[in-house]
Amino acid sequence: DVKVTQSSRYLVKRTGEKVFLECVQDMDHENMFWYRQDPGLGLRLIYFSYDVKMKEKGDIPEGYSVSREKKERFSLILESASTNQTSMYLCASSLMATGGAKNIQYFGAGTRLSVL
Amino acid sequence: AQSVTQPDIHITVSEGASLELRCNYSYGATPYLFWYVQSPGQGLQLLLKYFSGDTLVQGIKGFEAEFKRSQSSFNLRKPSVHWSDAAEYFCAVAPYGGSQGNLIFGKGTKLSVKP
């Protein structure tokens, strides 16, 4: 089974802190994604990555950056956390396949971040 | 731009009753379509997917979905709901013909099950 592990289930940080959210997948997937989930808004894509050191902006990249130094690890960075970044953050990965199979994403359990 | 609409924010059904969750998408060609389920405090799990071929697809946990091109819909169904089905359900479409590997999600439908 594919396993996507997010390092923290719950995180509480102060406004202005630099925050790192870590995600590791164990299935050698090329693609990795960071989403933010808010009630009534569903999942919104922050950043994604097709390969090591590659990154692409999603729909809401402002206030976030990412790092992918190794294939299995994709980090989301909040350079200076703000209260409006309080949310559930979900990491996902998928295989670089042909056709629809490349779009099958496997999710971690999520990190609920509170910024006070 | 491609989009996914789930018109029902919250649905309550009785245990043993049938279920249909609605999903409409906007996309010119035949899209890749997905249904995911999220139990409380968990990540998303893939229920089923449609790429091509038979428009009625079977998934895990007894769920099925039907792709209707004429209605731009991909509704999720289950003949008899169990209490453990209480969760949030997300419909998703792969934009740009799936070429980028990412998904666009609907805003979700929360399912409550009455005993």
Interface residues (C-beta under 8 A of the other chain):
Chain A: V4 N31 F33 Y35 G40 L41 G42 L43 L45 F48 Y50 G58 L90 A92 S94 M96 G99 G100 A101 K102 N103 I104 Q105 Y106 F107 G108 A109 G110
Chain B: I9 Y32 F34 Y36 G41 Q42 G43 L44 Q45 L46 K49 F51 S52 F90 A94 G98 G101 N102 L103 F105 G106 K107 G108
